Amino acid sequence: MYRLMLPRDQGMLFVLPRPQVATFWMKNTYLPLDILYFDANRRLRTIHRNVPPCRRRPCPTYASTGPVLYVLEINAGEAARHAIQPEQPLHIDGGVGITD
């Protein structure tokens, strides 16, 4: 990630190639995040809140509890601030861009 800050109410959306159990880590991430995992129907299935930056090797991993298609990383505490709970839908305004 290599970011020192993430603007409030912004995040990074990862679209996986197919539904799968996803495991993320915090390597090269300098700020704590909330990691939200959504299934193919865009329903929230797993939340890891206030995940700290990796400070030791190997970095801890944070997995979804089942198959997911989308993973959203936002600033730590934003899920609580917005009262985000499991089963809530992911709304995407506009399209989802693909970058390499």
Secondary structure, DSSP 8 states (H G I E B T S, - for coil): ---S---TT-EEEEEEEEEEEEEEE-TT--S-EEEEEE-TT-BEEEEEEEE----SSS--EEEEEEEEEEEEEEETTHHHHTT--TT-B----S------
